[in-house]
């Protein structure tokens, strides 16, 4: 029996390696919220994001240097467009996390998943799947509990509003990446978008009153290096694994990110009210439902087309 287990386990591990890799980077992704919140003890928010993406750009460039020759104007424009929404998304998220918990920030950021098909509908008239609307309804109810802590209307504070704005920008980032991906070299654009995100944040910082770089602190340096390497690794693993993992399955794995963030936040001493925690779980449920495409609905659609 032990010989049989030995012969089958490597093949199972190899077969499930893409899914296991996505679970691992989702766990790492979940830790970044509490790390960012701690990092803001040493830096102002927009400059922190600027330095974070500068480190990520360096890390990805070192890994992808052989792909960086022969950049085209289209790739530069794509990198600038994606970099702009990245700067907006992570800038607002990082400013917002100063006044809300890292767990709450992660749950609100997860709203980008049901927002992607809805924005595609608004911008390009691509009709969303019925499950997208059901998932969006769950996410909206979760938003009520998460931000209002009750059965009444949504009560958004400044940090929550900024974080929701950030989730919209991250949804636009995904739409822009999907739009440009077939037309450009994705490795080069990945480097360019990180560089532009950093440049845009460095440009925005003085306008928002952040005129001085933070004082050197070894903790800040370690945080920025860690986030830079993590961002590079997450991007590369996602690009590799999603060639072999069904998008719906990947989205369900990614839905675990705010749960991991909530767990790490709790270990760090954060406590969400029970209703807010229920709201966060409903947001996660909305993310999963919005990406679930039941086979019986597919059959009905195919029958209608056949008729």
C-alpha positions in Angstrom: 0.0 0.0 0.0 2.8 2.4 0.8 4.4 1.6 -2.6 1.2 2.4 -4.3 0.9 5.7 -2.4 4.4 6.6 -3.4 3.8 6.0 -7.0 0.6 8.0 -7.2 1.3 11.0 -5.0 3.9 12.7 -7.2 1.6 12.6 -10.2 -1.3 14.0 -8.1 1.0 16.8 -6.9 2.2 17.6 -10.4 -1.4 17.6 -11.7 -2.6 20.0 -8.9 0.5 22.2 -8.8 -1.1 25.1 -10.7 -4.1 25.2 -8.2 -1.8 24.7 -5.2 0.4 27.6 -6.5 -2.7 29.9 -6.8 -3.7 29.0 -3.2 -0.2 29.8 -2.0 -0.1 33.2 -3.7 -3.6 34.0 -2.5 -2.4 33.3 1.1 0.6 35.6 0.5 -1.7 38.2 -1.1 -3.9 38.1 2.1 -0.9 38.9 4.3 -0.1 42.1 2.3 -3.0 44.1 3.8 -1.7 43.9 7.4 1.9 44.4 6.2 0.8 47.6 4.3 -1.0 48.9 7.4 2.1 48.3 9.5 4.3 49.9 6.7 2.3 53.1 7.0 3.7 53.6 10.4 6.9 54.7 8.6 5.7 56.4 5.4 2.9 58.5 4.0 0.5 56.4 1.9 1.1 57.6 -1.8 4.9 57.6 -1.4 4.6 54.2 0.1 2.7 52.9 -2.9 5.2 54.6 -5.2 8.2 52.9 -3.5 6.3 49.6 -3.4 5.8 49.5 -7.1 9.3 50.8 -7.8 10.6 47.7 -5.9 8.1 45.4 -7.8 9.2 46.9 -11.1 12.9 46.2 -10.2 12.1 42.6 -9.1 10.1 41.8 -12.3 12.7 43.4 -14.5 15.5 41.2 -13.0 13.4 38.1 -13.6 12.2 39.2 -17.1 15.2 41.1 -18.4 15.6 38.9 -21.5 12.1 39.9 -22.6 12.6 43.6 -22.4 14.1 44.4 -25.7 12.1 45.6 -28.7 9.4 47.6 -26.8 6.7 49.2 -29.1 4.7 52.4 -28.7 1.6 50.3 -28.2 3.2 48.5 -25.3 4.3 51.8 -23.7 0.7 53.2 -24.0 -0.7 50.0 -22.6 1.7 50.1 -19.7 0.8 53.7 -19.0 -3.0 53.0 -19.1 -2.8 50.0 -16.8 -0.3 51.8 -14.6 -2.6 54.7 -14.2 -5.5 52.6 -12.9 -3.1 50.6 -10.7 -1.8 53.9 -9.1 -5.4 55.0 -8.6 -6.5 51.6 -7.2 -3.7 51.0 -4.8 -3.3 54.6 -3.9 -6.9 55.0 -2.7 -6.8 51.6 -1.1 -3.6 52.5 0.9 -5.0 55.9 2.0 -8.2 54.2 3.0 -6.5 51.5 5.1 -5.3 54.2 7.4 -8.8 54.6 8.9 -10.2 51.0 8.5 -9.0 47.6 9.5 -6.9 45.5 7.1 -9.6 42.8 7.2 -12.3 45.3 6.1 -10.0 46.7 3.4 -9.6 43.2 2.0 -13.3 42.4 1.9 -14.1 45.7 0.2 -11.3 45.3 -2.3 -12.8 41.9 -3.2 -15.8 43.7 -4.7 -13.7 44.1 -7.9 -14.6 40.5 -9.0 -18.4 41.1 -9.5 -17.6 44.6 -10.7 -15.6 43.4 -13.7 -18.5 42.0 -15.7 -20.8 44.8 -14.7 -18.2 47.4 -15.9 -17.8 45.4 -19.1 -21.6 45.7 -19.6 -21.6 49.5 -18.9 -18.5 50.2 -21.1 -18.7 47.7 -23.9 -22.3 46.4 -23.7 -21.2 42.8 -23.0 -24.2 41.3 -21.3 -23.3 39.7 -17.9 -24.2 36.1 -17.0 -27.2 35.7 -14.7 -24.9 34.4 -12.0 -23.0 37.7 -12.1 -26.1 39.6 -11.1 -26.9 37.1 -8.3 -23.3 37.3 -7.1 -23.5 41.1 -7.2 -26.7 41.1 -5.1 -24.9 38.9 -2.4 -21.9 41.3 -2.5 -24.2 44.4 -2.2 -26.0 42.8 0.8 -22.6 42.0 2.3 -21.6 45.7 1.7 -24.6 46.8 3.7 -23.6 44.6 6.7 -19.9 45.4 6.3 -20.2 49.2 6.2 -23.5 49.8 8.0 -23.3 47.0 10.7 -27.0 46.5 10.4 -30.0 46.1 8.2 -30.3 49.7 7.3 -28.7 51.8 4.5 -25.0 51.8 3.7 -23.0 54.1 5.9 -19.7 54.8 4.3 -16.9 56.5 6.1 -14.0 58.2 4.2 -11.7 55.1 4.3 -14.5 52.8 3.1 -15.4 55.1 0.2 -11.8 55.3 -0.9 -11.4 51.5 -0.7 -14.5 50.9 -2.8 -13.2 53.5 -5.4 -10.0 51.4 -5.3 -11.9 48.2 -6.1 -13.5 49.9 -9.1 -10.0 50.9 -10.3 -8.7 47.4 -9.8 -11.6 46.1 -11.9 -10.7 48.5 -14.6 -7.1 47.2 -14.4 -8.3 43.7 -15.1 -10.4 44.9 -18.0 -7.4 46.9 -19.5 -5.1 43.9 -19.1 -7.6 41.6 -20.9 -8.0 44.2 -23.7 -4.3 44.7 -24.3 -3.0 41.2 -23.6 -3.6 39.7 -27.1 -1.9 42.7 -28.8 1.3 43.1 -26.8 4.1 41.3 -25.1 2.7 40.7 -21.6 6.1 40.5 -19.9 7.2 43.9 -21.2 3.8 45.5 -20.4 3.9 44.0 -16.8 7.3 45.8 -16.2 6.0 49.0 -17.9 2.7 49.1 -15.9 4.7 48.8 -12.6 7.1 51.5 -13.6 4.3 53.8 -14.7 2.3 53.1 -11.5 5.3 54.1 -9.4 5.9 57.3 -11.5 2.3 58.3 -11.3 2.3 57.9 -7.5 5.5 59.9 -7.2 3.9 62.7 -9.3 0.7 62.6 -7.3 2.4 62.7 -3.9 3.4 66.4 -3.8 -0.1 67.4 -5.1 -1.6 65.6 -2.1 0.9 67.2 0.3 3.4 64.4 0.6 6.6 66.4 -0.2 9.3 64.5 1.7 10.5 60.9 1.4 10.2 59.0 4.6 13.2 58.7 6.9 15.2 55.5 6.5 14.1 52.7 8.8 15.2 49.0 8.4 11.6 47.8 8.9 10.3 50.0 6.0 13.1 48.7 3.8 12.3 45.1 4.6 8.5 45.7 4.0 9.1 47.4 0.6 11.5 44.6 -0.5 9.1 42.0 0.7 6.1 43.6 -1.1 8.1 44.1 -4.2 9.3 40.5 -4.4 5.8 39.2 -3.4 4.1 41.4 -6.2 6.6 40.1 -8.8 6.1 36.4 -7.7 2.3 36.8 -7.6 2.2 38.3 -11.1 4.4 35.6 -12.6 2.7 32.7 -10.9 -0.8 34.0 -11.9 0.3 34.3 -15.5 1.8 30.8 -15.5 -1.0 29.0 -13.5 -4.0 30.6 -15.2 -2.9 29.0 -18.5 -3.9 25.6 -17.0 -6.6 26.6 -14.4 -10.2 27.3 -15.4 -10.9 31.1 -14.8 -13.9 30.3 -12.6 -11.8 27.9 -10.5 -9.1 30.6 -10.2 -11.6 33.2 -9.2 -13.0 30.9 -6.4 -9.4 30.4 -5.2 -8.8 34.2 -5.2 -12.0 34.6 -3.2 -10.0 33.2 -0.2 -7.8 36.3 -0.2 -10.0 38.4 2.1 -10.5 35.4 4.4 -6.7 35.0 4.7 -6.4 38.8 5.3 -9.1 38.6 8.0 -7.3 35.7 9.7 -4.0 37.5 9.7 -5.7 40.7 10.9 -7.3 38.9 13.8 -3.9 37.4 14.7 -2.5 41.0 14.7 -5.3 42.0 17.1 -8.0 43.4 14.8 -11.6 42.6 15.7 -14.5 43.1 13.3 -18.1 43.3 14.7 -20.1 40.1 14.1 -22.4 41.7 11.5 -19.4 43.2 9.7 -17.8 39.8 9.6 -21.0 38.3 8.2 -21.0 41.1 5.6 -17.4 40.2 4.6 -18.3 36.5 4.2 -21.3 37.5 2.1 -19.0 39.6 -0.2 -16.8 36.4 -0.6 -19.9 34.4 -1.3 -20.9 37.0 -3.9 -17.4 36.7 -5.5 -17.8 32.9 -5.7 -21.4 32.9 -7.0 -20.6 35.6 -9.7 -17.9 33.3 -11.2 -20.0 30.0 -10.9 -21.6 29.0 -14.1 -23.8 25.9 -13.5 -24.0 23.4 -16.2 -27.9 23.4 -16.3 -27.8 27.1 -17.2 -25.3 26.5 -19.9 -27.6 23.8 -21.3 -30.6 26.1 -21.3 -28.5 28.8 -23.2 -27.4 26.2 -25.8 -31.0 25.0 -26.2 -32.2 28.6 -26.8 -29.4 29.1 -29.4 -30.4 25.9 -31.1 -34.0 27.0 -31.4 
